[in-house]
Amino acid sequence: MNFYVVFFAYLFALVVNVCSYIIPRETLVSDGCARIHNEFIAKQKTSFCYADVKDCYEGFPFNKDTIDTLTGLVGGFYSFLDKAKEPPQTGFDSKPMDLVAELELHAHTIFSSNCFTTFIFYTNVTFYSVVDNGEQKIKIFNDTIDRSNIDCEVTHIDGQPALQVISEYAKNLVYASRDLGVRFNIALDLTYLSASFAVRFEIPQKPYITYTLKCDNTNEFDIKRDWNAFSNRAFLNKFNDSKSYFDNICNSIEGSKPSISLSSKLREITNEFDKTDGILASDLSVTKIRTVDKFVGFFKVQDFGVVKIFTEAPLTISVAIITDVIHGFNDLANTGVKKIVLDLSDNVGGYLVVSVFFNLLLFPSTYPTFDFDLRITEQLRLAITEQYKLGIKNNIFDMKEYINEKSHANFTSVEDIFGNNVYTRGGVKGNYSNRYILSDSELNVISQFIQNLTTPLPWKPEDYIILTNGLCGSACANIAEHAAEFNNVTTVAVGGIVSNSLLSYSSFPGGFVYNSTQIFDSLSQLGLLNNTIMPKPFPLAGMEVTLPMNEIYSKTNPDEILEFGFRPADFRLFYDEKNIRNISILWSQAAALIGSIK
């Protein structure tokens, strides 16, 4: 679920120059994009000065039509618009939000715009957090400029207590969970780059940052680091000044930007946090059983097994890939392990069908998914009605693959889908559809496929434990929530803020997520793109917003929307100087909890 919200605030009246130019700045080219191009061509650089990137970004006027499109999409299709206005459940740290009002108020907010996510900012330092005798500290995970700083404590950041600074950053700028402890983990990790404290898509407020360090009980000292902005050659070859930057990146007719993962610098940074292949290759206590296409890994550690699900969005979903996953489970079972750690950490989700597959494979005796419904806005009512009438294939408003949750019967009309359900959320009365589920025929196809390849796995629910750092979202959350709620599987969460005694084991169970390109393409198929009640497409081709269009409900508490339910783990672990660098230690700590009394 890649939902980048870039808060672009103009905080400086004057640009502070931290670049080391030989000639005076006033004689330089005034166009920041042109200066970047000149550096790239002359020196083949892919890392650039903060001031140049800031000048480049600020060279484009804001287009009010962007906010009009955002408010139209959120108002017409976002499932939690009214629910988000309510105070959070106890255990969460998030504020009620009227999203449409916020968008109209903050006209500088841009959602996933190619314009302002071309460069990534980095100070050559990454962090982690440990708890030492009840005291939480921030430490240096890596410093690519001065490795002697690794594992030093960071006492202050820009003169403020480091723990406070990162906690506030997590509270105000990380959006992937309502649990502050999970957001704190995300701020320190590099899996969800759009929310990282150390590596940012959002332009930092100033060109440098000062860290106060304490190493081996020595006196504290400061290191000052500039924010360097880097990109990849696929981007840098696309422009030579502001105009060509705007035409070829901000408003690219290609419809999507080159993957930022092409950047060698980004690979260098994220490889620091490689918690599996790079680290486990040298760990003699770990036996790699099988890995499947950066999708699932199977390991044996001492006397227990580990299934690491990296994503529910593999590069390809094919019979061969799914067959390999089933073989991985069988191979692990053949080692004779009696306990399984199901590691779902650092997992932002993927496809519903993949979570259903895992639920059917792991726990075939329980129903594999949850109940859904829709907030029936006038836009959604019109789109579903037209889709039902026209029967266009591969349209996101197609409801014919779903059945009524109560009767398990096909919907016979659009009114049968819409129902007459009125709920009050956030003080607003709204219409909601009848609840629905995936059709039995679709579930039977997956179930039969599994049965043809394997007998039921030998492990019972009490033989598993789910390990996460709370970043287990979307389809990943559906696996974790299904295991815990339907099968009473034990959960353990790692990290977070020590003063908060509980930590969520999953994030944003949400619903089916679609991006604005899919929404507008489907509306176009239905002849509704220019309908007056529908939002108009973004003014620039390089803009996109992603949002869930339905709700998912708990089975044990049918009135609870999973997205807003606080689900703390049964047990809690914390990172230390060793397990942060070797995931097998955390696996062992988690495995030791299997069978413990909650």
Secondary structure in CASP SS format (residue, H / E / C, confidence):
PFRMAT SS
TARGET T0000
AUTHOR 0000-0000-0000
METHOD secondary structure of the structure
MODEL  1
M C 1.00
N C 1.00
F C 1.00
Y C 1.00
V E 1.00
V E 1.00
F E 1.00
F C 1.00
A C 1.00
Y C 1.00
L C 1.00
F C 1.00
A C 1.00
L C 1.00
V C 1.00
V C 1.00
N C 1.00
V C 1.00
C C 1.00
S C 1.00
Y C 1.00
I C 1.00
I C 1.00
P C 1.00
R H 1.00
E H 1.00
T H 1.00
L C 1.00
V C 1.00
S C 1.00
D C 1.00
G H 1.00
C H 1.00
A H 1.00
R H 1.00
I H 1.00
H H 1.00
N H 1.00
E H 1.00
F H 1.00
I H 1.00
A H 1.00
K H 1.00
Q C 1.00
K C 1.00
T C 1.00
S E 1.00
F E 1.00
C E 1.00
Y H 1.00
A H 1.00
D H 1.00
V H 1.00
K H 1.00
D H 1.00
C H 1.00
Y H 1.00
E C 1.00
G C 1.00
F C 1.00
P C 1.00
F C 1.00
N C 1.00
K C 1.00
D H 1.00
T H 1.00
I H 1.00
D H 1.00
T H 1.00
L H 1.00
T H 1.00
G H 1.00
L H 1.00
V H 1.00
G H 1.00
G H 1.00
F H 1.00
Y C 1.00
S C 1.00
F C 1.00
L C 1.00
D C 1.00
K H 1.00
A H 1.00
K H 1.00
E C 1.00
P C 1.00
P C 1.00
Q C 1.00
T C 1.00
G C 1.00
F C 1.00
D C 1.00
S C 1.00
K C 1.00
P C 1.00
M C 1.00
D C 1.00
L H 1.00
V H 1.00
A H 1.00
E H 1.00
L H 1.00
E H 1.00
L H 1.00
H C 1.00
A C 1.00
H C 1.00
T E 1.00
I E 1.00
F E 1.00
S C 1.00
S E 1.00
N H 1.00
C H 1.00
F H 1.00
T C 1.00
T C 1.00
F C 1.00
I E 1.00
F E 1.00
Y E 1.00
T C 1.00
N C 1.00
V E 1.00
T E 1.00
F E 1.00
Y E 1.00
S E 1.00
V E 1.00
V E 1.00
D E 1.00
N C 1.00
G C 1.00
E E 1.00
Q E 1.00
K E 1.00
I E 1.00
K E 1.00
I E 1.00
F E 1.00
N E 1.00
D E 1.00
T C 1.00
I C 1.00
D C 1.00
R H 1.00
S H 1.00
N H 1.00
I C 1.00
D C 1.00
C C 1.00
E E 1.00
V E 1.00
T E 1.00
H E 1.00
I E 1.00
D C 1.00
G C 1.00
Q E 1.00
P E 1.00
A H 1.00
L H 1.00
Q H 1.00
V H 1.00
I H 1.00
S H 1.00
E H 1.00
Y H 1.00
A H 1.00
K H 1.00
N H 1.00
L H 1.00
V C 1.00
Y C 1.00
A C 1.00
S C 1.00
R C 1.00
D C 1.00
L H 1.00
G H 1.00
V H 1.00
R H 1.00
F H 1.00
N H 1.00
I H 1.00
A H 1.00
L H 1.00
D C 1.00
L C 1.00
T C 1.00
Y C 1.00
L H 1.00
S H 1.00
A H 1.00
S C 1.00
F C 1.00
A C 1.00
V E 1.00
R E 1.00
F C 1.00
E C 1.00
I C 1.00
P C 1.00
Q C 1.00
K C 1.00
P C 1.00
Y E 1.00
I E 1.00
T E 1.00
Y E 1.00
T E 1.00
L E 1.00
K E 1.00
C C 1.00
D C 1.00
N C 1.00
T C 1.00
N C 1.00
E C 1.00
F E 1.00
D E 1.00
I E 1.00
K E 1.00
R E 1.00
D E 1.00
W C 1.00
N E 1.00
A E 1.00
F E 1.00
S C 1.00
N C 1.00
R H 1.00
A H 1.00
F H 1.00
L H 1.00
N C 1.00
K C 1.00
F C 1.00
N C 1.00
D C 1.00
S H 1.00
K H 1.00
S H 1.00
Y H 1.00
F H 1.00
D H 1.00
N H 1.00
I H 1.00
C H 1.00
N C 1.00
S C 1.00
I C 1.00
E C 1.00
G C 1.00
S C 1.00
K C 1.00
P C 1.00
S C 1.00
I H 1.00
S H 1.00
L H 1.00
S C 1.00
S H 1.00
K H 1.00
L H 1.00
R H 1.00
E H 1.00
I H 1.00
T H 1.00
N H 1.00
E H 1.00
F H 1.00
D C 1.00
K C 1.00
T C 1.00
D H 1.00
G H 1.00
I H 1.00
L H 1.00
A C 1.00
S C 1.00
D C 1.00
L C 1.00
S C 1.00
V E 1.00
T E 1.00
K E 1.00
I E 1.00
R E 1.00
T E 1.00
V E 1.00
D C 1.00
K C 1.00
F C 1.00
V E 1.00
G E 1.00
F E 1.00
F E 1.00
K E 1.00
V E 1.00
Q C 1.00
D C 1.00
F E 1.00
G E 1.00
V E 1.00
V E 1.00
K E 1.00
I E 1.00
F C 1.00
T C 1.00
E E 1.00
A C 1.00
P C 1.00
L C 1.00
T C 1.00
I C 1.00
S C 1.00
V H 1.00
A H 1.00
I H 1.00
I H 1.00
T H 1.00
D H 1.00
V H 1.00
I H 1.00
H H 1.00
G H 1.00
F H 1.00
N H 1.00
D H 1.00
L H 1.00
A H 1.00
N H 1.00
T C 1.00
G C 1.00
V C 1.00
K C 1.00
K C 1.00
I E 1.00
V E 1.00
L E 1.00
D E 1.00
L C 1.00
S C 1.00
D C 1.00
N E 1.00
V C 1.00
G C 1.00
G E 1.00
Y C 1.00
L H 1.00
V H 1.00
V H 1.00
S H 1.00
V H 1.00
F H 1.00
F H 1.00
N H 1.00
L H 1.00
L H 1.00
L H 1.00
F C 1.00
P C 1.00
S C 1.00
T C 1.00
Y C 1.00
P C 1.00
T C 1.00
F C 1.00
D E 1.00
F E 1.00
D E 1.00
L C 1.00
R E 1.00
I C 1.00
T C 1.00
E H 1.00
Q H 1.00
L H 1.00
R H 1.00
L H 1.00
A H 1.00
I H 1.00
T H 1.00
E H 1.00
Q H 1.00
Y H 1.00
K H 1.00
L H 1.00
G C 1.00
I C 1.00
K C 1.00
N C 1.00
N C 1.00
I C 1.00
F C 1.00
D C 1.00
M C 1.00
K C 1.00
E C 1.00
Y E 1.00
I E 1.00
N E 1.00
E C 1.00
K C 1.00
S C 1.00
H C 1.00
A C 1.00
N E 1.00
F C 1.00
T C 1.00
S C 1.00
V H 1.00
E H 1.00
D H 1.00
I H 1.00
F H 1.00
G C 1.00
N C 1.00
N E 1.00
V E 1.00
Y E 1.00
T E 1.00
R E 1.00
G C 1.00
G C 1.00
V E 1.00
K E 1.00
G E 1.00
N E 1.00
Y E 1.00
S C 1.00
N C 1.00
R C 1.00
Y E 1.00
I E 1.00
L E 1.00
S C 1.00
D H 1.00
S H 1.00
E H 1.00
L H 1.00
N H 1.00
V H 1.00
I H 1.00
S H 1.00
Q H 1.00
F H 1.00
I H 1.00
Q H 1.00
N H 1.00
L H 1.00
T C 1.00
T C 1.00
P C 1.00
L C 1.00
P C 1.00
W C 1.00
K C 1.00
P H 1.00
E H 1.00
D H 1.00
Y E 1.00
I E 1.00
I E 1.00
L E 1.00
T E 1.00
N C 1.00
G C 1.00
L C 1.00
C E 1.00
G E 1.00
S C 1.00
A H 1.00
C H 1.00
A H 1.00
N H 1.00
I H 1.00
A H 1.00
E H 1.00
H H 1.00
A H 1.00
A H 1.00
E H 1.00
F H 1.00
N H 1.00
N C 1.00
V C 1.00
T E 1.00
T E 1.00
V E 1.00
A E 1.00
V E 1.00
G C 1.00
G C 1.00
I C 1.00
V C 1.00
S C 1.00
N C 1.00
S C 1.00
L C 1.00
L C 1.00
S E 1.00
Y C 1.00
S C 1.00
S E 1.00
F C 1.00
P C 1.00
G C 1.00
G C 1.00
F C 1.00
V E 1.00
Y E 1.00
N E 1.00
S H 1.00
T H 1.00
Q H 1.00
I H 1.00
F H 1.00
D H 1.00
S H 1.00
L H 1.00
S H 1.00
Q H 1.00
L C 1.00
G C 1.00
L C 1.00
L C 1.00
N C 1.00
N C 1.00
T C 1.00
I C 1.00
M C 1.00
P C 1.00
K C 1.00
P C 1.00
F C 1.00
P C 1.00
L C 1.00
A C 1.00
G C 1.00
M E 1.00
E C 1.00
V C 1.00
T E 1.00
L E 1.00
P E 1.00
M C 1.00
N C 1.00
E E 1.00
I E 1.00
Y E 1.00
S C 1.00
K C 1.00
T C 1.00
N C 1.00
P C 1.00
D C 1.00
E C 1.00
I E 1.00
L H 1.00
E H 1.00
F H 1.00
G C 1.00
F C 1.00
R C 1.00
P E 1.00
A C 1.00
D C 1.00
F E 1.00
R E 1.00
L E 1.00
F C 1.00
Y C 1.00
D C 1.00
E C 1.00
K C 1.00
N C 1.00
I C 1.00
R C 1.00
N C 1.00
I H 1.00
S H 1.00
I H 1.00
L H 1.00
W H 1.00
S H 1.00
Q H 1.00
A H 1.00
A H 1.00
A C 1.00
L C 1.00
I C 1.00
G C 1.00
S C 1.00
I C 1.00
K C 1.00
END
